[in-house]
Amino acid sequence: MAPERSLLLLPLLAMLVVRLVSSETPAERFERQHVDSDCPALNDNVYCNQMMRNRGMTQESCKEFNTFILENVQKIRAICWNTKAPCKDQFHNCHRSSQPLQVTECRLKGNSQHPQCKYKATNVKKHIIVSCCGWPLLPVHLDSSKSHKCLK
């Protein structure tokens, strides 16, 4: 009887997980897609392949480009209190980092196709611009990043 009950609970558990992921806030989505506070700077394609898959950016198709910010999440959130910066596209309330941040850029390799998404990693220091909203202000979109001449 107990195994039958557990089989009945599996679909319910799967629906709960899907609902939790689909109900993430814009700030939670930003952190899932762009923040990796636990990782040292790596110029490693394996890192990009794993992170893009683990963070859900290869489920339906291969996302062509993504930036992971390798800094403390509090440092990234604090950017929202910096001087305003121009936004691209439809975004508003953008702010620029006061100093270059360590990032890993993951770019889809030319011949890579879903579901076997393969990425090339590039590790650089860049100023970033984020769009912020809510209260307290939190980053919700990585609007752009600008290369810094000195990478060390």
Contact map, one row per residue, 1 for C-alpha under 8 A:
11111000000000000000000000000000000000000000000000000000000000000000000000000000000000000000000000000000000000000000000000000000000000000000000000000000
11111100000000000000000000000000000000000000000000000000000000000000000000000000000000000000000000000000000000000000000000000000000000000000000000000000
11111110000000000000000000000000000000000000000000000000000000000000000000000000000000000000000000000000000000000000000000000000000000000000000000000000
11111111000000000000000000000000000000000000000000000000000000000000000000000000000000000000000000000000000000000000000000000000000000000000000000000000
11111111100000000000000000000000000000000000000000000000000000000000000000000000000000000000000000000000000000000000000000000000000000000000000000000000
01111111110000000000000000000000000000000000000000000000000000000000000000000000000000000000000000000000000000000000000000000000000000000000000000000000
00111111111000000000000000000000000000000000000000000000000000000000000000000000000000000000000000000000000000000000000000000000000000000000000000000000
00011111111100000000000000000000000000000000000000000000000000000000000000000000000000000000000000000000000000000000000000000000000000000000000000000000
00001111111110000000000000000000000000000000000000000000000000000000000000000000000000000000000000000000000000000000000000000000000000000000000000000000
00000111111111000000000000000000000000000000000000000000000000000000000000000000000000000000000000000000000000000000000000000000000000000000000000000000
00000011111111100000000000000000000000000000000000000000000000000000000000000000000000000000000000000000000000000000000000000000000000000000000000000000
00000001111111110000000000000000000000000000000000000000000000000000000000000000000000000000000000000000000000000000000000000000000000000000000000000000
00000000111111111000000000000000000000000000000000000000000000000000000000000000000000000000000000000000000000000000000000000000000000000000000000000000
00000000011111111100000000000000000000000000000000000000000000000000000000000000000000000000000000000000000000000000000000000000000000000000000000000000
00000000001111111110000000000000000000000000000000000000000000000000000000000000000000000000000000000000000000000000000000000000000000000000000000000000
00000000000111111111000000000000000000000000000000000000000000000000000000000000000000000000000000000000000000000000000000000000000000000000000000000000
00000000000011111111100000000000000000000000000000000000000000000000000000000000000000000000000000000000000000000000000000000000000000000000000000000000
00000000000001111111110000000000000000000000000000000000000000000000000000000000000000000000000000000000000000000000000000000000000000000000000000000000
00000000000000111111111000000000000000000000000000000000000000000000000000000000000000000000000000000000000000000000000000000000000000000000000000000000
00000000000000011111111100000000000000000000000000000000000000000000000000000000000000000000000000000000000000000000000000000000000000000000000000000000
00000000000000001111111100000000000000000000000000000000000000000000000000000000000000000000000000000000000000000000000000000000000000000000000000000000
00000000000000000111111100000000000000000000000000000000000000000000000000000000000000000000000000000000000000000000000000000000000000000000000000000000
00000000000000000011111110000000000000000000000000000000000000000000000000000000000000000000000000000000000000000000000000000000000000000000000000000000
00000000000000000001111111011000000000000000000000000000000000000000000000000000000000000000000000000000000000000000000000000000000000000000000000000000
00000000000000000000001111111000000000000000000000000000000000000000000000000000000000000000000000000000000000000000000000000000000000000000000000000000
00000000000000000000000111111100000000000000000000000000000000000000000000000000000000000000000000000000000000000000000000000000000000000001100000000000
00000000000000000000000011111110000000000000000000000000000000000000000000000000000000000000000000000000000000000000000000000000000000000111000000000000
00000000000000000000000111111111000000000000000000000000000000000000000000000000000000000000000000000000000000000000000000000000000000000001000000000000
00000000000000000000000111111111100000000000000000000000000000000000000000000000000000000000000000000000000000000000000000000000000000000001000000000000
00000000000000000000000001111111111000000000000000000000000000000000000000000000000000000000000000000000000000000000000000000000000000000011110000000000
00000000000000000000000000111111111100000000000000000000000000000000000000000000000000000000000000000000000000000000000000000000000000000000000000000000
00000000000000000000000000011111111000000000000000000010000000000000000000000000000000000000000000000000000000000000000000000000000000000000000000000000
00000000000000000000000000001111111000000000000000000010100000000101000000000000000000000000000000000000000000000000000000000000000000000000000000000000
00000000000000000000000000000111111100000000000000000000000000000111100000000000000000000000000000000000000000000000000000000000000000000000010000000000
00000000000000000000000000000111111110000000000000000000000000000001111010000000000000000000000000000000000000000000000000000000000000000000000000000000
00000000000000000000000000000010011111100000000000000000000000000001111100000000000000000000000000000000000000000000000000000000000000000000000000000000
00000000000000000000000000000000001111100000000000000000000000000000111110000000000000000000000000000000000000000000000000000000000000000000000000000000
00000000000000000000000000000000000111110000000000000000000000000000011000000000000000000000000000000000000000000000000000000000000000000000000000000000
00000000000000000000000000000000000111111100000000000000000000000000010000000000000000000000000000000000000000000000000000000000000000000000000000000000
00000000000000000000000000000000000001111100000000000000000000000000010000000000000000000000000000000000000000000000000000000000000000000000000000000000
00000000000000000000000000000000000000111110000000000000000000000000010000000000000000000000000000000111000000000000000000100000000000000000000000000000
00000000000000000000000000000000000000111111001000000000000000000000000000000000000000000000000000000001000000000000000000100000000000000000000000000000
00000000000000000000000000000000000000001111100000000000000000000000000000000000000000000000000000000001000000000000000011100000000000000000000000000000
00000000000000000000000000000000000000000111111100000000000000000000000000000000000000000000000000000000000000000000000111000000000000000000000000000000
00000000000000000000000000000000000000000011111110000000000000000000000000000000000000000000000000000000010000000000011110000000000000000000000000000000
00000000000000000000000000000000000000000001111111000000000000000000000000000000000000000000000000000000000000000000001000000000000000000000000000000000
00000000000000000000000000000000000000000101111111100000000000000000000000000000000000000000000000000000000000000000000010000000000000000000000000000000
00000000000000000000000000000000000000000001111111110000000000000000000000000000000000000000000000000000010000000000001110000000000000000000000000000000
00000000000000000000000000000000000000000000111111111000000000000000000000000000000000000000000000000000000000000000111000000000000000000000000000000000
00000000000000000000000000000000000000000000011111111100000000000000000000000000000000000000000000000000000000000000000000000000000000000000000000000000
00000000000000000000000000000000000000000000001111111110000000000000000000000000000000000000000000000000000000000000000000000000000000000000000000000000
00000000000000000000000000000000000000000000000111111111110000000000000000000000000000000000000000000000000000000000000000000000000000000000000000000000
00000000000000000000000000000000000000000000000011111111111000000000000000000000000000000000000000000000000000000000000000000000000000000000000000000000
00000000000000000000000000000000000000000000000001111111100000000000000000000000000000000000000000000000000000000000000000000000000000000000000000000000
00000000000000000000000000000001100000000000000000111111100000000000000000000000000000000000000000000000000000000000000000000000000000000000000000000000
00000000000000000000000000000000000000000000000000011111111000000000000000000000000000000000000000000000000000000000000000000000000000000000000000000000
00000000000000000000000000000000100000000000000000011111111111100000000000000000000000000000000000000000000000000000000000000000000000000000000000000000
00000000000000000000000000000000000000000000000000011001111111100000000000000000000000000000000000000000000000000110100000000000000000000000000000000000
00000000000000000000000000000000000000000000000000001001111111000000000000000000000000000000000000000000000000000010000000000000000000000000000000000000
00000000000000000000000000000000000000000000000000000000111111000000000000000000000000000000000000000000000000000100000000000000000000000000000000000000
00000000000000000000000000000000000000000000000000000000111111100000000000000000000000000000000000000000000000000110000000000000000000000000000000000000
00000000000000000000000000000000000000000000000000000000111111110000000000000000000000000000000000000000000100001110100000000000000000000000000000000000
00000000000000000000000000000000000000000000000000000000110011111100000000000000000000000000000000000000000100000000000000000000000000000000000000000000
00000000000000000000000000000000000000000000000000000000000001111100000000000000000000000000000000000000001100000000000000000000000000000000000000000000
00000000000000000000000000000000000000000000000000000000000000111110000000000000000000000000000000000000111100000000000000000000000000000000000000000000
00000000000000000000000000000000110000000000000000000000000000111111000000000000000000000000000000000000111000000000000000000000000000000000000000000000
00000000000000000000000000000000010000000000000000000000000000001111100000000000000000000000000000000011110000000000000000000000000000000000000000000000
00000000000000000000000000000000111100000000000000000000000000000111110000000000000000000000000000000011110000000000000000000000000000000000000000000000
00000000000000000000000000000000011110000000000000000000000000000011111000000000000000000000000000001111000000000000000000000000000000000000000000000000
00000000000000000000000000000000001111111000000000000000000000000001111100000000000000000000000000001111000000000000000000000000000000000000000000000000
00000000000000000000000000000000001111000000000000000000000000000000111110110000000000000000000000001100000000000000000000000000000000000000000000000000
00000000000000000000000000000000000110000000000000000000000000000000011111110000000000000000000000000000000000000000000000000000000000000000000000000000
00000000000000000000000000000000001010000000000000000000000000000000001111111000000000000000000000000000000000000000000000000000000000000000000000000000
00000000000000000000000000000000000000000000000000000000000000000000000111111100000000000000000000000000000000000000000000000000000000000000000000000000
00000000000000000000000000000000000000000000000000000000000000000000001111111110000000000000000000000000000000000000000000000000000000000000000000000000
00000000000000000000000000000000000000000000000000000000000000000000001111111111000000000000000000000000000000000000000000000000000000000010000000000000
00000000000000000000000000000000000000000000000000000000000000000000000011111111000000000000000000000000000000000000000000000000000000001110000000000000
00000000000000000000000000000000000000000000000000000000000000000000000001111111110000000000000000000000000000000000000000000000000000000000000000000000
00000000000000000000000000000000000000000000000000000000000000000000000000111111110000000000001111000000000000000000000000000000010000000010000000000000
00000000000000000000000000000000000000000000000000000000000000000000000000011111110000000000011100000000000000000000000000000000011100001110000000000000
00000000000000000000000000000000000000000000000000000000000000000000000000000111111000000000001000000000000000000000000000000000000000001000000000000000
00000000000000000000000000000000000000000000000000000000000000000000000000000111111100000000001111000000000000000000000000000000000000000000000000000000
00000000000000000000000000000000000000000000000000000000000000000000000000000000111110000000001100000000000000000000000000000000000000000000000000000000
00000000000000000000000000000000000000000000000000000000000000000000000000000000011111000000111100000000000000000000000000000000000000000000000000000000
00000000000000000000000000000000000000000000000000000000000000000000000000000000001111100000111100000000000000000000000000000000100000000000000000000000
00000000000000000000000000000000000000000000000000000000000000000000000000000000000111110000011000000000000000000000000000000000000000000000000000000000
00000000000000000000000000000000000000000000000000000000000000000000000000000000000011111111110000000000000000000000000000000000101000000000001000000000
00000000000000000000000000000000000000000000000000000000000000000000000000000000000001111110000000000000000000000000000000000000000000000000001100000000
00000000000000000000000000000000000000000000000000000000000000000000000000000000000000111110000000000000000000000000000000000000000000000000000000000000
00000000000000000000000000000000000000000000000000000000000000000000000000000000000000111111000000000000000000000000000000000000000000000000000000000000
00000000000000000000000000000000000000000000000000000000000000000000000000000000000000111111110000000000000000000000000000000000001000000000001000000000
00000000000000000000000000000000000000000000000000000000000000000000000000000000000000100111110000000000000000000000000000000000001100000000000000000000
00000000000000000000000000000000000000000000000000000000000000000000000000000000000110100011111000000000000000000000000000000000001110000000000000000000
00000000000000000000000000000000000000000000000000000000000000000000000000000001000111100011111100000000000000000000000000000000111100000000001000000000
00000000000000000000000000000000000000000000000000000000000000000000000000000011111111000000111110000000000000000000000000000000111100000000000000000000
00000000000000000000000000000000000000000000000000000000000000000000000000000011011110000000011111000000000000000000000000000011110000000000000000000000
00000000000000000000000000000000000000000000000000000000000000000000000000000010010000000000001111111000000000000000000000000011100000000000000000000000
00000000000000000000000000000000000000000000000000000000000000000000000000000010010000000000000111110000000000000000000000000010000000000000000000000000
00000000000000000000000000000000000000000000000000000000000000000000000000000000000000000000000011111000000000000000000000000110000000000000000000000000
00000000000000000000000000000000000000000000000000000000000000000000000000000000000000000000000011111100000000000000000000001111000000000000000000010000
00000000000000000000000000000000000000000000000000000000000000000000111000000000000000000000000010111110000000000000000000001111000000000000000000000000
00000000000000000000000000000000000000001000000000000000000000000000111000000000000000000000000000011111000000000000000000111100000000000000000000000000
00000000000000000000000000000000000000001000000000000000000000000011110000000000000000000000000000001111100000000000000000111100000000000000000000000000
00000000000000000000000000000000000000001110000000000000000000000011110000000000000000000000000000000111110000000000000011110000000000000000000000000000
00000000000000000000000000000000000000000000000000000000000000001111000000000000000000000000000000000011111000000000000011110000000000000000000000000000
00000000000000000000000000000000000000000000100100000000000000001111000000000000000000000000000000000001111100000000001111000000000000000000000000000000
00000000000000000000000000000000000000000000000000000000000000011100000000000000000000000000000000000000111110000000001110000000000000000000000000000000
00000000000000000000000000000000000000000000000000000000000001111000000000000000000000000000000000000000011111010000111100000000000000000000000000000000
00000000000000000000000000000000000000000000000000000000000000000000000000000000000000000000000000000000001111110000011100000000000000000000000000000000
00000000000000000000000000000000000000000000000000000000000000000000000000000000000000000000000000000000000111110000000000000000000000000000000000000000
00000000000000000000000000000000000000000000000000000000000000000000000000000000000000000000000000000000000011111000000000000000000000000000000000000000
00000000000000000000000000000000000000000000000000000000000000000000000000000000000000000000000000000000000111111101110000000000000000000000000000000000
00000000000000000000000000000000000000000000000000000000000001000000000000000000000000000000000000000000000000111111110000000000000000000000000000000000
00000000000000000000000000000000000000000000000000000000010111000000000000000000000000000000000000000000000000011111100000000000000000000000000000000000
00000000000000000000000000000000000000000000000000000000011011000000000000000000000000000000000000000000000000001111100000000000000000000000000000000000
00000000000000000000000000000000000000000000000000000000000000000000000000000000000000000000000000000000000000011111110000000000000000000000000000000000
00000000000000000000000000000000000000000000000010000000010001000000000000000000000000000000000000000000000100011111111000000000000000000000000000000000
00000000000000000000000000000000000000000000100010000000000000000000000000000000000000000000000000000000000110011001111100000000000000000000000000000000
00000000000000000000000000000000000000000000110110000000000000000000000000000000000000000000000000000000011110000000111110000000000000000000000000000000
00000000000000000000000000000000000000000001100100000000000000000000000000000000000000000000000000000000011110000000011111000000000000000000000000000000
00000000000000000000000000000000000000000011101100000000000000000000000000000000000000000000000000000001111000000000001111100000000000000000000000000000
00000000000000000000000000000000000000000011000000000000000000000000000000000000000000000000000000000001110000000000000111110000000000000000000000000000
00000000000000000000000000000000000000001110000000000000000000000000000000000000000000000000000000000111100000000000000011111000000000000000000000000000
00000000000000000000000000000000000000000000000000000000000000000000000000000000000000000000000000000111100000000000000001111100000000000000000000110010
00000000000000000000000000000000000000000000000000000000000000000000000000000000000000000000000000011110000000000000000000111110000000000000000000110111
00000000000000000000000000000000000000000000000000000000000000000000000000000000000000000000000000111110000000000000000000011111000000000000000011110000
00000000000000000000000000000000000000000000000000000000000000000000000000000000000000000000000111111000000000000000000000001111100000000000000011110000
00000000000000000000000000000000000000000000000000000000000000000000000000000000000000000000000110011000000000000000000000000111110000000000011111000000
00000000000000000000000000000000000000000000000000000000000000000000000000000000000010100000011110000000000000000000000000000011111000000000011110000000
00000000000000000000000000000000000000000000000000000000000000000000000000000011000000000000011100000000000000000000000000000001111100000011111100000000
00000000000000000000000000000000000000000000000000000000000000000000000000000001000000100011111000000000000000000000000000000000111110000011111000000000
00000000000000000000000000000000000000000000000000000000000000000000000000000001000000000001111000000000000000000000000000000000011111001111100000000000
00000000000000000000000000000000000000000000000000000000000000000000000000000000000000000000100000000000000000000000000000000000001111111111000000000000
00000000000000000000000000000000000000000000000000000000000000000000000000000000000000000000000000000000000000000000000000000000000111111100000000000000
00000000000000000000000000000000000000000000000000000000000000000000000000000000000000000000000000000000000000000000000000000000000011111100000000000000
00000000000000000000000000000000000000000000000000000000000000000000000000000000000000000000000000000000000000000000000000000000000011111100000000000000
00000000000000000000000000000000000000000000000000000000000000000000000000001001100000000000000000000000000000000000000000000000000111111110000000000000
00000000000000000000000000100000000000000000000000000000000000000000000000001001000000000000000000000000000000000000000000000000000111111111000000000000
00000000000000000000000000100100000000000000000000000000000000000000000000011011000000000000000000000000000000000000000000000000011110001111110000000000
00000000000000000000000001111100000000000000000000000000000000000000000000000000000000000000000000000000000000000000000000000000011110000111110000000000
00000000000000000000000001000100000000000000000000000000000000000000000000000000000000000000000000000000000000000000000000000000011100000011111000000000
00000000000000000000000000000100010000000000000000000000000000000000000000000000000000000000000000000000000000000000000000000001111000000011111110000000
00000000000000000000000000000000000000000000000000000000000000000000000000000000000000110010010000000000000000000000000000000001111000000000111110000000
00000000000000000000000000000000000000000000000000000000000000000000000000000000000000010000000000000000000000000000000000000001110000000000011111000000
00000000000000000000000000000000000000000000000000000000000000000000000000000000000000000000000000000000000000000000000000000111100000000000011111100000
00000000000000000000000000000000000000000000000000000000000000000000000000000000000000000000000000000000000000000000000000000111000000000000000111110000
00000000000000000000000000000000000000000000000000000000000000000000000000000000000000000000000000000000000000000000000000011110000000000000000011111000
00000000000000000000000000000000000000000000000000000000000000000000000000000000000000000000000000010000000000000000000000011110000000000000000001111110
00000000000000000000000000000000000000000000000000000000000000000000000000000000000000000000000000000000000000000000000000000000000000000000000000111110
00000000000000000000000000000000000000000000000000000000000000000000000000000000000000000000000000000000000000000000000000001000000000000000000000011111
00000000000000000000000000000000000000000000000000000000000000000000000000000000000000000000000000000000000000000000000000011000000000000000000000011111
00000000000000000000000000000000000000000000000000000000000000000000000000000000000000000000000000000000000000000000000000001000000000000000000000000111
